[in-house]
Amino acid sequence: MVHDQLDDTVPHETHGHEKLVRMANQIATFFLSQPENVRTNGVATHINKFWEPRMRRHLFEHLDTGGAGLLPLVIEASTLIRRPAEPSGTGMGTKEGTTGGVSGR
């Protein structure tokens, strides 16, 4: 498949999220090799620590439309991942990723 072409077998709302799905699944796959009691928290901690708010926002957009392609461990961990505030578009307000700019999920 040419990189510029969209795969018609993938629902429209998932286009653009494939890379995030792949990355989240890679993190989950690593943590599947860890003891069961640390898996969910491990995935969430990694994403909270290393993914910028924009990436987490896109992950939640994908989850909100069904989360197609995500491993069950990613979906389970999503309850512990910090959901970034929606961008206001005004250029003012709290900085994303700070306490005032994050709402829990």
All heavy atoms as an XYZ file, in Angstrom:
812
protein
N       0.847     -1.174      0.000
C       0.000      0.000      0.000
C       0.893      1.239      0.000
O       1.834      1.342      0.762
C      -0.889     -0.019      1.247
C      -1.754      1.216      1.372
S      -3.002      1.108      2.658
C      -2.014      1.501      4.090
N       0.573      2.178     -0.826
C       1.295      3.439     -0.889
C       0.968      4.229      0.368
O      -0.170      4.248      0.825
C       0.885      4.233     -2.153
C       1.580      5.568     -2.204
C       1.184      3.426     -3.396
N       1.955      4.909      0.950
C       1.757      5.630      2.206
C       0.681      6.702      2.119
O       0.048      7.011      3.112
C       3.070      6.255      2.680
C       4.082      5.236      3.090
N       3.937      4.479      4.222
C       5.227      4.827      2.517
C       4.966      3.651      4.337
N       5.757      3.843      3.316
N       0.464      7.263      0.947
C      -0.527      8.325      0.803
C      -1.954      7.793      0.689
O      -2.908      8.536      0.790
C      -0.229      9.171     -0.436
C       1.061      9.927     -0.284
O       2.083      9.284     -0.003
O       1.056     11.146     -0.445
N      -2.111      6.487      0.458
C      -3.433      5.911      0.298
C      -3.958      5.427      1.645
O      -3.213      4.903      2.460
C      -3.392      4.719     -0.649
C      -3.070      5.092     -2.069
C      -2.989      3.854     -2.937
O      -2.578      2.794     -2.489
N      -3.369      4.000     -4.187
N      -5.267      5.613      1.860
C      -5.893      5.122      3.070
C      -6.389      3.707      2.835
O      -6.884      3.382      1.759
C      -7.059      6.024      3.478
C      -6.680      7.443      3.866
C      -7.939      8.249      4.178
C      -5.749      7.447      5.066
N      -6.288      2.869      3.822
C      -6.764      1.505      3.752
C      -8.280      1.511      3.902
O      -8.813      1.901      4.935
C      -6.103      0.693      4.871
C      -6.477     -0.775      4.848
O      -7.372     -1.161      4.067
O      -5.869     -1.532      5.615
N      -8.993      1.084      2.868
C     -10.457      1.092      2.889
C     -11.037      0.076      3.862
O     -12.218      0.126      4.172
C     -11.019      0.823      1.490
C     -10.757      1.981      0.538
O     -10.609      3.120      1.025
O     -10.704      1.742     -0.682
N     -10.231     -0.872      4.355
C     -10.736     -1.862      5.297
C     -10.756     -1.329      6.720
O     -11.324     -1.946      7.603
C      -9.886     -3.152      5.258
O      -8.550     -2.846      5.683
C      -9.881     -3.756      3.861
N     -10.126     -0.173      6.957
C     -10.086      0.436      8.278
C     -11.174      1.492      8.343
O     -11.266      2.335      7.460
C      -8.696      1.083      8.540
C      -8.668      1.776      9.889
C      -7.607      0.036      8.446
N     -12.027      1.459      9.386
C     -13.074      2.487      9.492
C     -12.483      3.887      9.451
O     -11.390      4.133      9.956
C     -13.708      2.207     10.860
C     -13.369      0.788     11.154
C     -12.053      0.518     10.480
N     -13.215      4.822      8.852
C     -12.738      6.188      8.648
C     -12.224      6.840      9.928
O     -11.194      7.515      9.929
C     -13.841      7.046      8.027
C     -13.479      8.485      7.897
N     -12.541      8.921      6.985
C     -13.881      9.579      8.584
C     -12.391     10.230      7.114
N     -13.206     10.645      8.068
N     -12.935      6.654     11.054
C     -12.552      7.357     12.283
C     -11.227      6.880     12.863
O     -10.649      7.536     13.708
C     -13.657      7.247     13.343
C     -13.994      5.854     13.787
C     -15.056      5.185     12.928
O     -15.501      5.761     11.928
O     -15.437      4.058     13.259
N     -10.690      5.741     12.391
C      -9.421      5.265     12.921
C      -8.225      5.761     12.124
O      -7.103      5.628     12.580
C      -9.375      3.725     12.977
O      -9.471      3.204     11.661
C     -10.470      3.178     13.860
N      -8.458      6.311     10.915
C      -7.338      6.817     10.125
C      -6.654      7.935     10.899
O      -7.288      8.794     11.485
C      -7.813      7.340      8.761
C      -8.181      6.239      7.815
N      -7.274      5.311      7.368
C      -9.356      5.913      7.246
C      -7.884      4.467      6.559
N      -9.152      4.809      6.475
N      -5.342      7.920     10.915
C      -4.598      8.927     11.649
C      -4.264      8.483     13.060
O      -3.432      9.082     13.708
N      -4.888      7.433     13.532
C      -4.626      6.949     14.877
C      -3.821      5.650     14.855
O      -3.466      5.140     15.910
C      -5.940      6.722     15.626
C      -6.675      7.998     15.922
N      -7.180      8.284     17.155
C      -6.962      9.071     15.168
C      -7.765      9.465     17.132
N      -7.643      9.964     15.924
N      -3.526      5.145     13.667
C      -2.844      3.861     13.558
C      -1.507      3.857     14.290
O      -1.174      2.885     14.959
C      -2.607      3.471     12.088
C      -3.858      3.226     11.300
C      -4.325      4.456     10.540
O      -3.813      5.568     10.786
O      -5.221      4.311      9.702
N      -0.746      4.935     14.165
C       0.570      4.981     14.808
C       0.430      4.973     16.327
O       1.173      4.265     17.015
C       1.345      6.219     14.343
C       2.768      6.234     14.840
C       3.568      7.344     14.222
C       4.999      7.291     14.702
N       5.818      8.330     14.091
N      -0.528      5.733     16.855
C      -0.741      5.736     18.300
C      -1.212      4.373     18.789
O      -0.785      3.916     19.856
C      -1.756      6.812     18.699
C      -1.248      8.249     18.659
C      -2.380      9.214     18.986
C      -0.101      8.447     19.616
N      -2.077      3.723     18.018
C      -2.545      2.383     18.373
C      -1.354      1.435     18.419
O      -1.188      0.671     19.373
C      -3.621      1.889     17.383
C      -3.892      0.401     17.562
C      -4.900      2.694     17.554
N      -0.522      1.502     17.399
C       0.657      0.624     17.348
C       1.582      0.886     18.531
O       2.044     -0.043     19.196
C       1.403      0.814     16.016
C       2.573     -0.139     15.831
C       3.192     -0.048     14.442
N       3.682      1.282     14.119
C       3.143      2.098     13.225
N       2.077      1.730     12.546
N       3.656      3.281     12.990
N       1.827      2.163     18.841
C       2.710      2.507     19.956
C       2.123      2.045     21.296
O       2.841      1.469     22.131
C       2.961      4.017     19.981
C       3.800      4.497     18.812
S       3.831      6.300     18.650
C       4.529      6.784     20.209
N       0.829      2.301     21.502
C       0.186      1.880     22.751
C       0.231      0.362     22.888
O       0.490     -0.167     23.977
C      -1.250      2.395     22.795
N      -0.008     -0.341     21.793
C       0.030     -1.805     21.825
C       1.436     -2.334     22.086
O       1.593     -3.363     22.749
C      -0.530     -2.383     20.528
C      -2.039     -2.284     20.464
O      -2.716     -2.059     21.467
N      -2.586     -2.460     19.267
N       2.452     -1.639     21.587
C       3.833     -2.056     21.868
C       4.132     -1.930     23.363
O       4.775     -2.801     23.951
C       4.821     -1.210     21.068
C       4.851     -1.560     19.603
C       5.747     -0.617     18.801
O       5.929      0.545     19.147
N       6.290     -1.128     17.709
N       3.656     -0.849     23.969
C       3.851     -0.655     25.408
C       3.131     -1.780     26.163
O       3.694     -2.397     27.075
C       3.337      0.733     25.844
C       4.192      1.827     25.211
C       3.320      0.861     27.370
C       3.568      3.215     25.255
N       1.879     -2.036     25.778
C       1.107     -3.092     26.437
C       1.769     -4.457     26.255
O       1.814     -5.251     27.204
C      -0.316     -3.115     25.893
N       2.284     -4.721     25.071
C       2.940     -6.006     24.811
C       4.136     -6.187     25.734
O       4.354     -7.274     26.281
C       3.359     -6.109     23.331
O       2.185     -6.023     22.517
C       4.078     -7.409     23.040
N       4.904     -5.129     25.938
C       6.024     -5.222     26.876
C       5.513     -5.577     28.268
O       6.037     -6.477     28.929
C       6.819     -3.913     26.937
C       7.779     -3.904     28.092
C       8.989     -4.573     28.008
C       7.461     -3.252     29.278
C       9.861     -4.608     29.095
C       8.328     -3.267     30.354
C       9.533     -3.952     30.261
N       4.485     -4.856     28.734
C       4.006     -5.066     30.099
C       3.281     -6.400     30.266
O       3.134     -6.876     31.398
C       3.156     -3.885     30.568
C       4.013     -2.738     31.014
C       4.219     -1.655     30.186
C       4.655     -2.753     32.244
C       5.039     -0.602     30.569
C       5.477     -1.716     32.647
C       5.670     -0.639     31.810
N       2.864     -7.038     29.176
C       2.283     -8.377     29.287
C       3.309     -9.388     29.781
O       2.947    -10.430     30.319
C       1.692     -8.829     27.946
C       0.350     -8.199     27.579
C      -0.030     -8.548     26.140
C      -0.740     -8.629     28.550
N       4.599     -9.067     29.629
C       5.652     -9.956     30.119
C       5.956     -9.715     31.599
O       6.751    -10.443     32.191
C       6.934     -9.764     29.299
O       7.491     -8.476     29.550
N       5.312     -8.737     32.190
C       5.526     -8.388     33.596
C       4.482     -9.090     34.462
O       3.468     -9.571     33.962
C       5.427     -6.869     33.774
C       6.400     -6.078     32.922
C       7.843     -6.436     33.221
O       8.281     -6.396     34.358
N       8.588     -6.808     32.181
N       4.707     -9.117     35.780
C       3.696     -9.718     36.671
C       2.342     -9.034     36.492
O       2.268     -7.826     36.255
C       4.261     -9.457     38.067
C       5.732     -9.300     37.857
C       5.880     -8.658     36.509
N       1.270     -9.802     36.610
C      -0.074     -9.305     36.350
C      -0.435     -8.086     37.198
O      -1.121     -7.181     36.727
C      -1.089    -10.420     36.590
C      -2.472    -10.077     36.114
C      -3.405    -11.262     36.153
O      -2.936    -12.414     36.190
O      -4.620    -11.019     36.135
N       0.067     -8.026     38.425
C      -0.303     -6.925     39.316
C       0.354     -5.590     38.965
O       0.011     -4.572     39.572
C      -0.009     -7.292     40.775
C       1.471     -7.505     41.030
O       2.234     -7.845     40.133
N       1.881     -7.325     42.270
N       1.250     -5.552     37.992
C       1.882     -4.280     37.605
C       1.560     -3.864     36.172
O       1.922     -2.768     35.749
C       3.421     -4.322     37.786
C       3.796     -4.595     39.215
C       4.064     -5.322     36.846
N       0.864     -4.695     35.432
C       0.646     -4.441     34.002
C      -0.137     -3.163     33.722
O       0.326     -2.292     32.994
C      -0.078     -5.624     33.363
C       0.751     -6.872     33.317
C      -0.050     -8.041     32.796
N       0.762     -9.250     32.861
C       0.288    -10.450     32.619
N      -0.985    -10.618     32.280
N       1.077    -11.485     32.704
N      -1.324     -3.071     34.271
C      -2.200     -1.932     33.973
C      -1.548     -0.629     34.400
O      -1.497      0.336     33.632
C      -3.563     -2.101     34.677
O      -4.122     -3.340     34.260
C      -4.512     -0.978     34.334
N      -1.048     -0.594     35.620
C      -0.395      0.611     36.127
C       0.867      0.930     35.320
O       1.172      2.095     35.072
C      -0.066      0.461     37.606
C       0.304      1.782     38.230
O      -0.370      2.779     38.038
N       1.399      1.783     38.977
N       1.577     -0.089     34.884
C       2.788      0.118     34.099
C       2.505      0.796     32.766
O       3.206      1.731     32.365
N       1.466      0.329     32.073
C       1.091      0.937     30.794
C       0.680      2.391     31.012
O       1.144      3.303     30.316
C      -0.045      0.147     30.111
C      -0.588      0.897     28.895
C       0.442     -1.241     29.705
N      -0.195      2.621     31.988
C      -0.681      3.982     32.251
C       0.457      4.904     32.675
O       0.553      6.039     32.194
C      -1.762      3.954     33.323
N       1.327      4.435     33.542
C       2.449      5.259     34.008
C       3.352      5.633     32.843
O       3.777      6.787     32.719
C       3.245      4.517     35.098
O       2.373      4.284     36.209
C       4.453      5.322     35.541
N       3.645      4.678     31.981
C       4.507      4.957     30.835
C       3.879      6.019     29.932
O       4.550      6.977     29.535
C       4.772      3.677     30.037
C       5.677      3.906     28.872
N       7.047      3.779     28.968
C       5.418      4.284     27.597
C       7.591      4.075     27.784
N       6.616      4.379     26.939
N       2.604      5.854     29.607
C       1.943      6.809     28.721
C       1.836      8.177     29.387
O       2.098      9.207     28.758
C       0.572      6.265     28.264
C       0.809      5.078     27.309
C      -0.263      7.353     27.605
C      -0.444      4.337     26.890
N       1.485      8.215     30.663
C       1.409      9.499     31.378
C       2.765     10.200     31.422
O       2.840     11.423     31.322
C       0.901      9.294     32.806
C      -0.592      9.068     32.871
O      -1.349      9.573     32.051
N      -1.015      8.286     33.838
N       3.811      9.438     31.559
C       5.151     10.006     31.724
C       5.778     10.456     30.398
O       6.439     11.488     30.346
C       6.038      8.943     32.374
C       7.321      9.449     32.963
C       8.006      8.301     33.689
C       8.908      8.813     34.754
N       9.594      7.738     35.470
N       5.544      9.690     29.337
C       6.291      9.925     28.103
C       5.476     10.450     26.927
O       6.052     10.875     25.934
C       7.032      8.656     27.677
C       8.063      8.232     28.675
C       7.848      7.120     29.470
C       9.227      8.960     28.857
C       8.798      6.722     30.406
C      10.179      8.582     29.786
C       9.959      7.457     30.570
N       4.155     10.403     27.006
C       3.345     10.914     25.902
C       2.907     12.332     26.214
O       2.345     12.607     27.279
C       2.116     10.045     25.686
C       2.401      8.742     25.007
C       3.573      8.043     24.990
C       1.471      7.959     24.254
N       3.434      6.884     24.276
C       2.147      6.812     23.813
C       0.142      8.126     23.922
C       1.534      5.831     23.049
C      -0.479      7.144     23.158
C       0.219      6.012     22.721
N       3.135     13.224     25.266
C       2.694     14.613     25.450
C       1.165     14.668     25.433
O       0.498     13.745     24.949
C       3.293     15.504     24.367
C       2.827     15.153     22.983
C       3.427     16.058     21.920
O       4.493     16.634     22.150
O       2.800     16.176     20.861
N       0.591     15.740     25.989
C      -0.874     15.845     26.067
C      -1.586     15.643     24.727
O      -2.634     15.004     24.674
C      -1.104     17.264     26.608
C       0.115     17.542     27.413
C       1.245     16.869     26.660
N      -1.016     16.148     23.647
C      -1.652     15.994     22.330
C      -1.778     14.517     21.955
O      -2.799     14.084     21.416
C      -0.844     16.751     21.283
C      -1.408     16.699     19.882
C      -0.562     17.530     18.936
N       0.855     17.228     19.074
C       1.569     16.548     18.187
N       1.025     16.131     17.074
N       2.834     16.303     18.391
N      -0.752     13.735     22.232
C      -0.797     12.302     21.921
C      -1.851     11.608     22.773
O      -2.612     10.774     22.277
C       0.572     11.668     22.166
C       1.640     12.111     21.193
S       3.277     11.511     21.657
C       3.098      9.758     21.416
N      -1.905     11.958     24.071
C      -2.916     11.356     24.940
C      -4.319     11.769     24.508
O      -5.247     10.966     24.545
C      -2.658     11.725     26.405
C      -1.449     10.983     26.982
C      -1.246     11.250     28.460
N      -0.564     12.520     28.642
C      -1.039     13.555     29.300
N      -2.218     13.490     29.887
N      -0.349     14.665     29.405
N      -4.485     13.014     24.069
C      -5.794     13.470     23.590
C      -6.236     12.639     22.386
O      -7.379     12.190     22.302
C      -5.758     14.952     23.219
C      -7.139     15.483     22.846
C      -7.166     16.970     22.535
N      -6.466     17.792     23.499
C      -5.275     18.363     23.291
N      -4.663     18.230     22.138
N      -4.708     19.084     24.229
N      -5.310     12.391     21.458
C      -5.640     11.581     20.281
C      -5.968     10.135     20.681
O      -6.860      9.511     20.095
C      -4.519     11.610     19.254
C      -4.379     12.922     18.554
N      -5.416     13.521     17.886
C      -3.319     13.757     18.431
C      -5.003     14.677     17.376
N      -3.736     14.842     17.706
N      -5.256      9.620     21.677
C      -5.562      8.278     22.162
C      -6.985      8.230     22.711
O      -7.750      7.313     22.402
C      -4.558      7.852     23.237
C      -4.826      6.489     23.885
C      -4.722      5.360     22.865
C      -3.866      6.263     25.045
N      -7.367      9.227     23.499
C      -8.723      9.252     24.053
C      -9.774      9.471     22.967
O     -10.872      8.916     23.064
C      -8.847     10.290     25.162
C      -8.312      9.787     26.477
C      -7.138     10.294     26.996
C      -8.979      8.795     27.180
C      -6.640      9.821     28.205
C      -8.494      8.313     28.380
C      -7.315      8.821     28.901
N      -9.458     10.249     21.949
C     -10.394     10.403     20.827
C     -10.656      9.035     20.195
O     -11.790      8.702     19.863
C      -9.830     11.363     19.774
C      -9.825     12.812     20.197
C      -9.064     13.706     19.226
O      -8.523     13.202     18.205
O      -8.970     14.912     19.501
N      -9.592      8.270     20.048
C      -9.729      6.931     19.463
C     -10.506      6.016     20.403
O     -11.391      5.273     19.962
C      -8.345      6.364     19.146
C      -8.397      5.057     18.440
N      -8.935      4.901     17.187
C      -7.998      3.819     18.832
C      -8.852      3.626     16.825
N      -8.296      2.957     17.815
N     -10.202      6.062     21.681
C     -10.934      5.255     22.659
C     -12.420      5.618     22.668
O     -13.284      4.748     22.755
C     -10.343      5.444     24.051
C      -9.033      4.705     24.325
C      -8.319      5.300     25.518
C      -9.305      3.225     24.537
N     -12.707      6.918     22.574
C     -14.094      7.386     22.605
C     -14.903      6.931     21.397
O     -16.131      6.919     21.439
C     -14.146      8.915     22.718
C     -13.655      9.419     24.072
O     -13.568      8.609     25.032
O     -13.346     10.619     24.173
N     -14.213      6.556     20.318
C     -14.915      6.053     19.127
C     -14.843      4.526     19.050
O     -15.090      3.958     17.998
C     -14.348      6.677     17.832
O     -12.964      6.337     17.711
C     -14.541      8.181     17.810
N     -14.487      3.890     20.150
C     -14.488      2.431     20.204
C     -13.141      1.786     20.431
O     -13.063      0.628     20.805
N     -12.056      2.498     20.155
C     -10.725      1.965     20.416
C     -10.328      0.793     19.542
O      -9.569     -0.079     19.974
N     -10.790      0.786     18.301
C     -10.482     -0.322     17.393
C      -8.984     -0.581     17.322
O      -8.182      0.336     17.184
C     -11.015     -0.020     15.991
N      -8.618     -1.848     17.452
C      -7.226     -2.261     17.308
C      -6.402     -2.212     18.580
O      -5.300     -2.749     18.620
N      -6.914     -1.575     19.623
C      -6.156     -1.499     20.874
C      -6.256     -2.811     21.644
O      -7.330     -3.422     21.710
C      -6.670     -0.357     21.754
C      -6.336      1.042     21.287
C      -7.109      2.079     22.094
C      -4.840      1.305     21.366
N      -5.153     -3.215     22.227
C      -5.163     -4.410     23.062
C      -6.004     -4.157     24.314
O      -6.063     -3.017     24.810
C      -3.733     -4.773     23.475
C      -2.811     -5.264     22.365
C      -1.394     -5.451     22.888
C      -3.334     -6.567     21.779
N      -6.627     -5.191     24.850
C      -7.432     -5.020     26.067
C      -6.667     -4.371     27.215
O      -7.241     -3.603     27.993
C      -7.853     -6.449     26.415
C      -7.855     -7.172     25.099
C      -6.711     -6.553     24.319
N      -5.369     -4.633     27.323
C      -4.579     -4.032     28.398
C      -4.517     -2.507     28.255
O      -4.548     -1.787     29.247
C      -3.173     -4.636     28.438
C      -2.245     -4.128     29.545
C      -2.884     -4.278     30.926
C      -0.910     -4.856     29.480
N      -4.441     -1.996     27.044
C      -4.431     -0.543     26.822
C      -5.772      0.039     27.253
O      -5.832      1.070     27.933
C      -4.144     -0.185     25.346
C      -4.229      1.322     25.126
C      -2.788     -0.712     24.910
N      -6.847     -0.617     26.883
C      -8.180     -0.138     27.237
C      -8.352     -0.141     28.753
O      -8.859      0.820     29.338
C      -9.259     -0.981     26.523
C      -9.141     -0.753     25.012
C     -10.651     -0.638     27.031
C      -9.942     -1.702     24.163
N      -7.897     -1.198     29.395
C      -7.962     -1.277     30.860
C      -7.131     -0.163     31.504
O      -7.571      0.489     32.443
C      -7.454     -2.645     31.317
C      -7.542     -2.881     32.799
C      -7.017     -4.262     33.194
O      -7.045     -5.194     32.367
O      -6.569     -4.387     34.343
N      -5.943      0.085     30.968
C      -5.054      1.110     31.515
C      -5.588      2.518     31.281
O      -5.222      3.451     32.003
C      -3.660      0.976     30.901
N      -6.460      2.687     30.306
C      -6.961      4.028     29.976
C      -7.670      4.684     31.155
O      -7.743      5.914     31.225
C      -7.876      3.989     28.756
O      -9.101      3.364     29.057
N      -8.168      3.898     32.095
C      -8.825      4.479     33.266
C      -7.827      5.174     34.187
O      -8.222      5.974     35.025
C      -9.589      3.407     34.067
O      -8.668      2.430     34.540
C     -10.672      2.761     33.216
N      -6.539      4.877     33.999
C      -5.485      5.477     34.821
C      -4.663      6.514     34.064
O      -3.787      7.152     34.638
C      -4.542      4.383     35.352
C      -5.201      3.276     36.182
C      -4.192      2.191     36.506
C      -5.814      3.850     37.444
N      -4.927      6.654     32.772
C      -4.195      7.622     31.953
C      -4.854      8.982     32.098
O      -6.078      9.093     32.067
C      -4.170      7.177     30.470
C      -3.417      5.839     30.341
C      -3.517      8.244     29.593
C      -3.525      5.198     28.967
N      -4.036     10.006     32.287
C      -4.568     11.367     32.440
C      -5.105     11.870     31.110
O      -4.394     11.914     30.114
C      -3.476     12.307     32.964
C      -3.082     12.022     34.394
C      -2.167     13.106     34.955
N      -0.987     13.331     34.136
C       0.182     12.708     34.296
N       0.324     11.807     35.236
N       1.194     12.987     33.511
N      -6.377     12.270     31.122
C      -7.007     12.831     29.921
C      -6.708     14.321     29.891
O      -7.101     15.054     30.791
C      -8.510     12.603     29.954
C      -9.217     13.124     28.694
C     -10.721     13.017     28.809
N     -11.209     11.663     28.704
C     -11.740     11.144     27.588
N     -11.847     11.878     26.500
N     -12.167      9.903     27.571
N      -6.022     14.791     28.842
C      -5.722     16.230     28.740
C      -6.994     17.038     28.532
O      -7.970     16.548     27.972
C      -4.825     16.340     27.509
C      -4.407     14.962     27.185
C      -5.452     14.042     27.743
N      -6.937     18.280     28.977
C      -8.050     19.197     28.732
C      -8.133     19.459     27.237
O      -7.135     19.418     26.517
C      -7.828     20.502     29.473
N      -9.338     19.709     26.771
C      -9.521     20.062     25.367
C      -8.876     21.422     25.121
O      -8.955     22.305     25.973
C     -11.010     20.124     25.028
C     -11.671     18.757     25.040
C     -11.086     17.799     24.023
O     -10.835     18.228     22.878
O     -10.891     16.634     24.366
N      -8.225     21.595     23.962
C      -7.628     22.898     23.677
C      -8.725     23.946     23.557
O      -9.767     23.703     22.951
C      -6.900     22.688     22.350
C      -7.534     21.490     21.741
C      -8.065     20.655     22.872
N      -8.486     25.094     24.171
C      -9.509     26.133     24.180
C      -9.536     26.929     22.888
O     -10.538     27.537     22.554
C      -9.276     27.084     25.359
O      -8.038     27.748     25.184
N      -8.421     26.980     22.185
C      -8.358     27.735     20.947
C      -8.130     29.218     21.167
O      -7.994     29.972     20.224
N      -8.084     29.657     22.424
C      -7.896     31.073     22.706
C      -6.434     31.429     22.916
O      -6.078     32.586     22.895
C      -8.670     31.494     23.970
O      -8.144     30.765     25.092
C     -10.159     31.238     23.801
N      -5.627     30.415     23.152
C      -4.218     30.689     23.414
C      -3.965     31.130     24.839
O      -2.870     31.495     25.199
N      -5.001     31.099     25.668
C      -4.857     31.511     27.056
C      -5.319     30.371     27.953
O      -5.932     29.418     27.509
C      -5.700     32.762     27.331
C      -5.281     33.947     26.492
S      -6.274     35.392     26.846
C      -5.733     35.763     28.490
N      -5.064     30.489     29.223
C      -5.504     29.480     30.173
C      -4.328     28.703     30.694
O      -3.175     29.086     30.505
N      -4.620     27.587     31.343
C      -3.545     26.803     31.926
C      -2.837     26.007     30.844
O      -3.426     25.629     29.840
C      -4.087     25.820     32.984
O      -5.047     24.981     32.364
C      -4.675     26.559     34.154
N      -1.584     25.765     31.077
C      -0.789     24.985     30.155
C      -1.213     23.525     30.249
O      -1.418     23.005     31.338
C       0.692     25.126     30.501
C       1.611     24.384     29.571
C       3.039     24.611     29.940
C       3.950     23.821     29.024
N       5.338     23.930     29.393
N      -1.335     22.862     29.098
C      -1.698     21.452     29.098
C      -0.666     20.673     29.874
O       0.528     20.945     29.799
C      -1.758     20.905     27.680
C      -2.961     21.358     26.918
C      -2.976     20.734     25.540
O      -1.925     20.663     24.910
O      -4.063     20.330     25.140
N      -1.144     19.671     30.601
C      -0.248     18.831     31.354
C      -0.007     19.327     32.754
O       0.605     18.645     33.551
N      -0.476     20.538     33.083
C      -0.344     21.015     34.451
C      -1.596     20.634     35.217
O      -2.600     20.238     34.648
C      -0.166     22.556     34.492
O      -1.342     23.164     33.961
C       1.064     22.997     33.715
N      -1.544     20.779     36.509
C      -2.655     20.360     37.346
C      -3.959     21.012     36.931
O      -4.993     20.362     36.853
C      -2.362     20.682     38.834
O      -1.125     20.071     39.152
C      -3.446     20.155     39.728
N      -3.938     22.281     36.612
C      -5.169     22.976     36.231
C      -5.675     22.615     34.856
O      -6.825     22.839     34.543
N      -4.848     22.029     34.011
C      -5.251     21.737     32.646
C      -5.600     20.305     32.381
O      -5.810     19.917     31.268
N      -5.658     19.487     33.425
C      -5.898     18.063     33.245
C      -7.157     17.680     33.991
O      -7.337     18.044     35.140
C      -4.706     17.240     33.773
C      -5.006     15.761     33.697
C      -3.458     17.558     33.016
N      -8.012     16.960     33.315
C      -9.166     16.382     34.015
C      -8.992     14.887     34.052
O      -8.493     14.294     33.106
C     -10.474     16.761     33.292
O     -10.453     16.276     31.979
N      -9.354     14.267     35.129
C      -9.193     12.826     35.268
C     -10.204     12.072     34.443
O     -11.200     12.600     34.020
N      -9.902     10.827     34.216
C     -10.849      9.978     33.508
C     -11.267      8.896     34.422
O     -10.554      8.299     35.114
C     -10.225      9.382     32.260
C     -11.198      8.400     31.667
C     -10.814      7.960     30.343
N     -11.875      7.028     29.972
C     -11.927      6.440     28.845
N     -11.035      6.666     27.952
N     -12.878      5.610     28.560
